[in-house]
Amino acid sequence: AVIRPPSAFISTKIGNHVAVLTLTRPAAGRFSQSLRAELETVLSEIFTTPDIDAIVITGEGAAFDIDLPLAERQLGQASPSLDVLTTLISNAPMPVVAALRGRIADAGLELALAAQARVIHHASRVCLPSLQLGQLPSAAAIYTLTTTLGPRYSIKLLETLADIPISQPHLAPLFDKVVVQNVVGEAAELARNLYATPKKRTPALADPIRYQAEINAMRQERSNPTVASAQKEAALAALEAIQLLPKSAALRFAGIQNEDLQQTHLSRSKTYRRAAKLAGLRGHPNTPAPASLTLVGTGKQARSITLHAMRAKLPVQIITLA
């Protein structure tokens, strides 16, 4: 059965009391406000549909290799925000299982972490370098990370720009099943089992002394040179709150920490630099070459870009900052 006609982004099918949502990667991987609103609407409809016991969220190709548009990362998110959407998934009245393959990164990984369980193809890789952008992931995502991996490995993931193969042992607790085929089928079976026997998994909170010791040790260690001390302390404060506060209060605290970080000049500049780099790496082969280049500022990086542009005989206009 089909719950609604498929769109360019989401198709939905129902079988054996499980709704399977299949996402299609949007253009340039931009998880825009309209797509978030569509996913929110579909999920809300499924939550109130009779005879549906569980949900599987999966994707075609690189559907989980997505992120917010640059403007929203820098200037704030339109409604519904990624934080609202991941909280909706995290608090779902039925099991939600993510069926994953390929590269799962940025907002795509945050969606997956909000689910109650994850089934993943053995050759997949993940990337969530939020601290490299001067930010935190959405509250529901950081809650899953730290209650599953513990503080140290959560921070390690958030500080790492490179993709991490899911075969790395420290990532194993994040995934309920690692499979070589039939990711969706395995996820649907797990979803039905979770409906029959719900499970609450927060293994890292089982040893509060070790949990706090990891946070204290990281506060004493030298910071990653690419991550500002204020960013790391905000992350550690959020992780500490997850152990000390009820879940709802901890999620609110993590959200406030992230909102404060996003307003900083450092966060906006880092977000812009990474988005520009990814745009270059993911450029469409049919995209025409630029006819000219405009640079703002006269710093070292601007001079280097200007030199490369001149060598390519590309006209350059430089705007100096007062």
Summary of the structure (lengths in Angstrom):
residues: 322
radius of gyration: 20.8
end to end distance: 61.5
largest distance: 65.7
contacts: 1022
relative contact order: 0.11
helix: 51%
strand: 17%
